[in-house]
């Protein structure tokens, strides 16, 4: 059985929802970031990066949302969580990679400036920039990338839980959701899905 390590409020929510949507048997274990559980020898033996998500499979451990989302989708073809057409599949991968490599990094500048600089005034400057960079990234998604009703159009895919997850950070990052009507409508549709509601409730209770 698969085992997902996650932390509430983190990007691991995307993989958690994908697993729930897939119908694959799995368990989920919370990593307590408040008590720095991610830096303990026990957890670093699972994921040396000291981050979430981490998915334990019978062949080893997978990390990084784009990889885990693809693995989950391809392990449950009946759930149709990724397009079959090679070009459209690549488009989905392009979307998820953008979330991982650009949008998430924009967000991380708010509280993890120490990853990129050493001076305190640099941290403050990076934090001030977050509303602008997050608004720009989601403005691009709103205008050119979110096809509707789901990211890839009519087919729900693993792109959708990933967009939903990072979109939950917008208000905290100083972005007005009212300026992103398609993203806001997407969030509402996601919350109406039983799998999403189950995972959100489970993580809140954890």
C-alpha positions as protocol buffer text, in pm:
chain_id: "A"
residue {
  index: 1
  type: UNK
  ca { x: 0 y: 0 z: 0 }
}
residue {
  index: 2
  type: UNK
  ca { x: 119 y: 352 z: -76 }
}
residue {
  index: 3
  type: UNK
  ca { x: 200 y: 585 z: 212 }
}
residue {
  index: 4
  type: UNK
  ca { x: 195 y: 964 z: 175 }
}
residue {
  index: 5
  type: UNK
  ca { x: 380 y: 1193 z: 411 }
}
residue {
  index: 6
  type: UNK
  ca { x: 226 y: 1541 z: 423 }
}
residue {
  index: 7
  type: UNK
  ca { x: 196 y: 1852 z: 637 }
}
residue {
  index: 8
  type: UNK
  ca { x: -130 y: 2049 z: 661 }
}
residue {
  index: 9
  type: UNK
  ca { x: -121 y: 2373 z: 465 }
}
residue {
  index: 10
  type: UNK
  ca { x: 162 y: 2254 z: 244 }
}
residue {
  index: 11
  type: UNK
  ca { x: 179 y: 2175 z: -125 }
}
residue {
  index: 12
  type: UNK
  ca { x: 142 y: 1806 z: -36 }
}
residue {
  index: 13
  type: UNK
  ca { x: -234 y: 1865 z: -39 }
}
residue {
  index: 14
  type: UNK
  ca { x: -219 y: 1828 z: -419 }
}
residue {
  index: 15
  type: UNK
  ca { x: -81 y: 1475 z: -403 }
}
residue {
  index: 16
  type: UNK
  ca { x: -314 y: 1388 z: -117 }
}
residue {
  index: 17
  type: UNK
  ca { x: -619 y: 1487 z: -324 }
}
residue {
  index: 18
  type: UNK
  ca { x: -488 y: 1304 z: -631 }
}
residue {
  index: 19
  type: UNK
  ca { x: -452 y: 984 z: -431 }
}
residue {
  index: 20
  type: UNK
  ca { x: -806 y: 1019 z: -299 }
}
residue {
  index: 21
  type: UNK
  ca { x: -939 y: 1082 z: -650 }
}
residue {
  index: 22
  type: UNK
  ca { x: -748 y: 786 z: -793 }
}
residue {
  index: 23
  type: UNK
  ca { x: -915 y: 517 z: -585 }
}
residue {
  index: 24
  type: UNK
  ca { x: -574 y: 365 z: -503 }
}
residue {
  index: 25
  type: UNK
  ca { x: -536 y: 224 z: -151 }
}
residue {
  index: 26
  type: UNK
  ca { x: -307 y: 446 z: 57 }
}
residue {
  index: 27
  type: UNK
  ca { x: -240 y: 577 z: 403 }
}
residue {
  index: 28
  type: UNK
  ca { x: -140 y: 930 z: 498 }
}
residue {
  index: 29
  type: UNK
  ca { x: 91 y: 1036 z: 781 }
}
residue {
  index: 30
  type: UNK
  ca { x: 131 y: 1391 z: 903 }
}
residue {
  index: 31
  type: UNK
  ca { x: 478 y: 1541 z: 935 }
}
residue {
  index: 32
  type: UNK
  ca { x: 475 y: 1798 z: 1216 }
}
residue {
  index: 33
  type: UNK
  ca { x: 659 y: 2098 z: 1075 }
}
residue {
  index: 34
  type: UNK
  ca { x: 589 y: 2308 z: 1386 }
}
residue {
  index: 35
  type: UNK
  ca { x: 808 y: 2070 z: 1585 }
}
residue {
  index: 36
  type: UNK
  ca { x: 1060 y: 2030 z: 1300 }
}
residue {
  index: 37
  type: UNK
  ca { x: 978 y: 1664 z: 1246 }
}
residue {
  index: 38
  type: UNK
  ca { x: 1095 y: 1705 z: 886 }
}
residue {
  index: 39
  type: UNK
  ca { x: 1454 y: 1749 z: 1009 }
}
residue {
  index: 40
  type: UNK
  ca { x: 1464 y: 1441 z: 1231 }
}
residue {
  index: 41
  type: UNK
  ca { x: 1687 y: 1149 z: 1132 }
}
residue {
  index: 42
  type: UNK
  ca { x: 1380 y: 928 z: 1104 }
}
residue {
  index: 43
  type: UNK
  ca { x: 1213 y: 1148 z: 845 }
}
residue {
  index: 44
  type: UNK
  ca { x: 1535 y: 1234 z: 661 }
}
residue {
  index: 45
  type: UNK
  ca { x: 1584 y: 861 z: 611 }
}
residue {
  index: 46
  type: UNK
  ca { x: 1257 y: 869 z: 415 }
}
residue {
  index: 47
  type: UNK
  ca { x: 1313 y: 1198 z: 234 }
}
residue {
  index: 48
  type: UNK
  ca { x: 1663 y: 1347 z: 262 }
}
residue {
  index: 49
  type: UNK
  ca { x: 1527 y: 1677 z: 127 }
}
residue {
  index: 50
  type: UNK
  ca { x: 1338 y: 1724 z: 453 }
}
residue {
  index: 51
  type: UNK
  ca { x: 1021 y: 1831 z: 275 }
}
residue {
  index: 52
  type: UNK
  ca { x: 679 y: 1705 z: 176 }
}
residue {
  index: 53
  type: UNK
  ca { x: 521 y: 1538 z: -5 }
}
residue {
  index: 54
  type: UNK
  ca { x: 697 y: 1204 z: 3 }
}
residue {
  index: 55
  type: UNK
  ca { x: 525 y: 894 z: -129 }
}
residue {
  index: 56
  type: UNK
  ca { x: 647 y: 554 z: -20 }
}
residue {
  index: 57
  type: UNK
  ca { x: 588 y: 286 z: -284 }
}
residue {
  index: 58
  type: UNK
  ca { x: 689 y: -78 z: -305 }
}
residue {
  index: 59
  type: UNK
  ca { x: 976 y: 31 z: -533 }
}
residue {
  index: 60
  type: UNK
  ca { x: 1106 y: 322 z: -328 }
}
residue {
  index: 61
  type: UNK
  ca { x: 1021 y: 677 z: -229 }
}
residue {
  index: 62
  type: UNK
  ca { x: 900 y: 945 z: -469 }
}
residue {
  index: 63
  type: UNK
  ca { x: 923 y: 1316 z: -395 }
}
residue {
  index: 64
  type: UNK
  ca { x: 811 y: 1639 z: -571 }
}
residue {
  index: 65
  type: UNK
  ca { x: 449 y: 1696 z: -666 }
}
residue {
  index: 66
  type: UNK
  ca { x: 487 y: 1672 z: -1046 }
}
residue {
  index: 67
  type: UNK
  ca { x: 647 y: 1328 z: -1015 }
}
residue {
  index: 68
  type: UNK
  ca { x: 400 y: 1199 z: -757 }
}
residue {
  index: 69
  type: UNK
  ca { x: 99 y: 1333 z: -947 }
}
residue {
  index: 70
  type: UNK
  ca { x: 213 y: 1163 z: -1266 }
}
residue {
  index: 71
  type: UNK
  ca { x: 284 y: 837 z: -1085 }
}
residue {
  index: 72
  type: UNK
  ca { x: -59 y: 837 z: -923 }
}
residue {
  index: 73
  type: UNK
  ca { x: -235 y: 915 z: -1251 }
}
residue {
  index: 74
  type: UNK
  ca { x: -49 y: 647 z: -1445 }
}
residue {
  index: 75
  type: UNK
  ca { x: -103 y: 393 z: -1166 }
}
residue {
  index: 76
  type: UNK
  ca { x: -480 y: 442 z: -1191 }
}
residue {
  index: 77
  type: UNK
  ca { x: -555 y: 473 z: -1563 }
}
residue {
  index: 78
  type: UNK
  ca { x: -923 y: 405 z: -1501 }
}
residue {
  index: 79
  type: UNK
  ca { x: -949 y: 736 z: -1314 }
}
residue {
  index: 80
  type: UNK
  ca { x: -834 y: 929 z: -1624 }
}
residue {
  index: 81
  type: UNK
  ca { x: -632 y: 1179 z: -1425 }
}
residue {
  index: 82
  type: UNK
  ca { x: -402 y: 1271 z: -1714 }
}
residue {
  index: 83
  type: UNK
  ca { x: -466 y: 1309 z: -2088 }
}
residue {
  index: 84
  type: UNK
  ca { x: -364 y: 1016 z: -2308 }
}
residue {
  index: 85
  type: UNK
  ca { x: -266 y: 1224 z: -2612 }
}
residue {
  index: 86
  type: UNK
  ca { x: 113 y: 1283 z: -2593 }
}
residue {
  index: 87
  type: UNK
  ca { x: 92 y: 1653 z: -2678 }
}
residue {
  index: 88
  type: UNK
  ca { x: -192 y: 1726 z: -2433 }
}
residue {
  index: 89
  type: UNK
  ca { x: -10 y: 1518 z: -2171 }
}
residue {
  index: 90
  type: UNK
  ca { x: 295 y: 1739 z: -2223 }
}
residue {
  index: 91
  type: UNK
  ca { x: 75 y: 2047 z: -2182 }
}
residue {
  index: 92
  type: UNK
  ca { x: -42 y: 1913 z: -1848 }
}
residue {
  index: 93
  type: UNK
  ca { x: 316 y: 1850 z: -1745 }
}
residue {
  index: 94
  type: UNK
  ca { x: 406 y: 2203 z: -1852 }
}
residue {
  index: 95
  type: UNK
  ca { x: 131 y: 2342 z: -1629 }
}
residue {
  index: 96
  type: UNK
  ca { x: 237 y: 2141 z: -1325 }
}
residue {
  index: 97
  type: UNK
  ca { x: 601 y: 2229 z: -1379 }
}
residue {
  index: 98
  type: UNK
  ca { x: 512 y: 2599 z: -1390 }
}
residue {
  index: 99
  type: UNK
  ca { x: 334 y: 2566 z: -1056 }
}
residue {
  index: 100
  type: UNK
  ca { x: 633 y: 2387 z: -907 }
}
residue {
  index: 101
  type: UNK
  ca { x: 919 y: 2592 z: -1051 }
}
residue {
  index: 102
  type: UNK
  ca { x: 769 y: 2941 z: -1056 }
}
residue {
  index: 103
  type: UNK
  ca { x: 448 y: 2986 z: -858 }
}
residue {
  index: 104
  type: UNK
  ca { x: 560 y: 2792 z: -551 }
}
residue {
  index: 105
  type: UNK
  ca { x: 895 y: 2972 z: -552 }
}
residue {
  index: 106
  type: UNK
  ca { x: 718 y: 3309 z: -566 }
}
residue {
  index: 107
  type: UNK
  ca { x: 517 y: 3212 z: -259 }
}
residue {
  index: 108
  type: UNK
  ca { x: 821 y: 3078 z: -72 }
}
residue {
  index: 109
  type: UNK
  ca { x: 991 y: 3418 z: -85 }
}
residue {
  index: 110
  type: UNK
  ca { x: 741 y: 3533 z: 179 }
}
residue {
  index: 111
  type: UNK
  ca { x: 879 y: 3321 z: 462 }
}
residue {
  index: 112
  type: UNK
  ca { x: 1189 y: 3143 z: 329 }
}
residue {
  index: 113
  type: UNK
  ca { x: 1403 y: 3424 z: 196 }
}
residue {
  index: 114
  type: UNK
  ca { x: 1700 y: 3266 z: 374 }
}
residue {
  index: 115
  type: UNK
  ca { x: 1716 y: 3014 z: 92 }
}
residue {
  index: 116
  type: UNK
  ca { x: 1824 y: 3287 z: -150 }
}
residue {
  index: 117
  type: UNK
  ca { x: 1994 y: 3556 z: 62 }
}
residue {
  index: 118
  type: UNK
  ca { x: 2176 y: 3612 z: 388 }
}
residue {
  index: 119
  type: UNK
  ca { x: 2088 y: 3972 z: 477 }
}
residue {
  index: 120
  type: UNK
  ca { x: 1773 y: 4050 z: 678 }
}
residue {
  index: 121
  type: UNK
  ca { x: 1686 y: 4348 z: 461 }
}
residue {
  index: 122
  type: UNK
  ca { x: 1687 y: 4116 z: 161 }
}
residue {
  index: 123
  type: UNK
  ca { x: 1427 y: 3896 z: 331 }
}
residue {
  index: 124
  type: UNK
  ca { x: 1198 y: 4193 z: 380 }
}
residue {
  index: 125
  type: UNK
  ca { x: 1238 y: 4303 z: 20 }
}
residue {
  index: 126
  type: UNK
  ca { x: 1153 y: 3955 z: -109 }
}
residue {
  index: 127
  type: UNK
  ca { x: 847 y: 3941 z: 116 }
}
residue {
  index: 128
  type: UNK
  ca { x: 722 y: 4276 z: -16 }
}
residue {
  index: 129
  type: UNK
  ca { x: 746 y: 4141 z: -371 }
}
residue {
  index: 130
  type: UNK
  ca { x: 526 y: 3837 z: -309 }
}
residue {
  index: 131
  type: UNK
  ca { x: 183 y: 3998 z: -375 }
}
residue {
  index: 132
  type: UNK
  ca { x: 313 y: 4125 z: -709 }
}
residue {
  index: 133
  type: UNK
  ca { x: 473 y: 3801 z: -826 }
}
residue {
  index: 134
  type: UNK
  ca { x: 185 y: 3582 z: -713 }
}
residue {
  index: 135
  type: UNK
  ca { x: -69 y: 3812 z: -876 }
}
residue {
  index: 136
  type: UNK
  ca { x: 132 y: 3807 z: -1199 }
}
residue {
  index: 137
  type: UNK
  ca { x: 162 y: 3427 z: -1201 }
}
residue {
  index: 138
  type: UNK
  ca { x: -205 y: 3370 z: -1132 }
}
residue {
  index: 139
  type: UNK
  ca { x: -297 y: 3643 z: -1379 }
}
residue {
  index: 140
  type: UNK
  ca { x: -118 y: 3441 z: -1646 }
}
residue {
  index: 141
  type: UNK
  ca { x: -298 y: 3125 z: -1534 }
}
residue {
  index: 142
  type: UNK
  ca { x: -633 y: 3305 z: -1537 }
}
residue {
  index: 143
  type: UNK
  ca { x: -577 y: 3455 z: -1882 }
}
residue {
  index: 144
  type: UNK
  ca { x: -390 y: 3187 z: -2076 }
}
residue {
  index: 145
  type: UNK
  ca { x: -363 y: 2854 z: -1893 }
}
residue {
  index: 146
  type: UNK
  ca { x: -687 y: 2765 z: -1714 }
}
residue {
  index: 147
  type: UNK
  ca { x: -906 y: 2638 z: -1997 }
}
residue {
  index: 148
  type: UNK
  ca { x: -1219 y: 2576 z: -1790 }
}
residue {
  index: 149
  type: UNK
  ca { x: -1407 y: 2428 z: -1630 }
}
residue {
  index: 150
  type: UNK
  ca { x: -1091 y: 2236 z: -1536 }
}
residue {
  index: 151
  type: UNK
  ca { x: -731 y: 2326 z: -1610 }
}
residue {
  index: 152
  type: UNK
  ca { x: -715 y: 2106 z: -1920 }
}
residue {
  index: 153
  type: UNK
  ca { x: -1074 y: 2171 z: -2027 }
}
residue {
  index: 154
  type: UNK
  ca { x: -1356 y: 1924 z: -1975 }
}
residue {
  index: 155
  type: UNK
  ca { x: -1133 y: 1652 z: -1826 }
}
residue {
  index: 156
  type: UNK
  ca { x: -1045 y: 1668 z: -1457 }
}
residue {
  index: 157
  type: UNK
  ca { x: -675 y: 1591 z: -1418 }
}
residue {
  index: 158
  type: UNK
  ca { x: -402 y: 1601 z: -1154 }
}
residue {
  index: 159
  type: UNK
  ca { x: -340 y: 1961 z: -1264 }
}
residue {
  index: 160
  type: UNK
  ca { x: -658 y: 2057 z: -1081 }
}
residue {
  index: 161
  type: UNK
  ca { x: -563 y: 1960 z: -724 }
}
residue {
  index: 162
  type: UNK
  ca { x: -225 y: 2125 z: -778 }
}
residue {
  index: 163
  type: UNK
  ca { x: -380 y: 2453 z: -892 }
}
residue {
  index: 164
  type: UNK
  ca { x: -635 y: 2434 z: -610 }
}
residue {
  index: 165
  type: UNK
  ca { x: -360 y: 2383 z: -351 }
}
residue {
  index: 166
  type: UNK
  ca { x: -142 y: 2674 z: -455 }
}
residue {
  index: 167
  type: UNK
  ca { x: -449 y: 2890 z: -508 }
}
residue {
  index: 168
  type: UNK
  ca { x: -536 y: 2850 z: -140 }
}
residue {
  index: 169
  type: UNK
  ca { x: -229 y: 3060 z: -62 }
}
residue {
  index: 170
  type: UNK
  ca { x: -345 y: 3364 z: -259 }
}
residue {
  index: 171
  type: UNK
  ca { x: -527 y: 3557 z: 11 }
}
residue {
  index: 172
  type: UNK
  ca { x: -242 y: 3506 z: 256 }
}
residue {
  index: 173
  type: UNK
  ca { x: -3 y: 3631 z: -10 }
}
residue {
  index: 174
  type: UNK
  ca { x: -196 y: 3954 z: -52 }
}
residue {
  index: 175
  type: UNK
  ca { x: -377 y: 3869 z: -376 }
}
residue {
  index: 176
  type: UNK
  ca { x: -746 y: 3955 z: -412 }
}
residue {
  index: 177
  type: UNK
  ca { x: -926 y: 3644 z: -537 }
}
residue {
  index: 178
  type: UNK
  ca { x: -1198 y: 3867 z: -682 }
}
residue {
  index: 179
  type: UNK
  ca { x: -950 y: 3970 z: -952 }
}
residue {
  index: 180
  type: UNK
  ca { x: -927 y: 3606 z: -1065 }
}
residue {
  index: 181
  type: UNK
  ca { x: -1285 y: 3494 z: -1139 }
}
residue {
  index: 182
  type: UNK
  ca { x: -1187 y: 3176 z: -1325 }
}
residue {
  index: 183
  type: UNK
  ca { x: -951 y: 3069 z: -1047 }
}
residue {
  index: 184
  type: UNK
  ca { x: -1219 y: 3147 z: -789 }
}
residue {
  index: 185
  type: UNK
  ca { x: -1477 y: 2942 z: -979 }
}
residue {
  index: 186
  type: UNK
  ca { x: -1227 y: 2657 z: -1007 }
}
residue {
  index: 187
  type: UNK
  ca { x: -1176 y: 2660 z: -629 }
}
residue {
  index: 188
  type: UNK
  ca { x: -1552 y: 2640 z: -576 }
}
residue {
  index: 189
  type: UNK
  ca { x: -1583 y: 2343 z: -815 }
}
residue {
  index: 190
  type: UNK
  ca { x: -1298 y: 2166 z: -642 }
}
residue {
  index: 191
  type: UNK
  ca { x: -1456 y: 2203 z: -299 }
}
residue {
  index: 192
  type: UNK
  ca { x: -1773 y: 2045 z: -434 }
}
residue {
  index: 193
  type: UNK
  ca { x: -1588 y: 1722 z: -518 }
}
residue {
  index: 194
  type: UNK
  ca { x: -1626 y: 1457 z: -244 }
}
residue {
  index: 195
  type: UNK
  ca { x: -1261 y: 1352 z: -262 }
}
residue {
  index: 196
  type: UNK
  ca { x: -1144 y: 1709 z: -214 }
}
residue {
  index: 197
  type: UNK
  ca { x: -1383 y: 1772 z: 72 }
}
residue {
  index: 198
  type: UNK
  ca { x: -1270 y: 1450 z: 243 }
}
residue {
  index: 199
  type: UNK
  ca { x: -900 y: 1533 z: 221 }
}
residue {
  index: 200
  type: UNK
  ca { x: -944 y: 1896 z: 327 }
}
residue {
  index: 201
  type: UNK
  ca { x: -1143 y: 1781 z: 630 }
}
residue {
  index: 202
  type: UNK
  ca { x: -888 y: 1511 z: 714 }
}
residue {
  index: 203
  type: UNK
  ca { x: -596 y: 1753 z: 700 }
}
residue {
  index: 204
  type: UNK
  ca { x: -779 y: 2008 z: 915 }
}
residue {
  index: 205
  type: UNK
  ca { x: -847 y: 1740 z: 1174 }
}
residue {
  index: 206
  type: UNK
  ca { x: -491 y: 1610 z: 1173 }
}
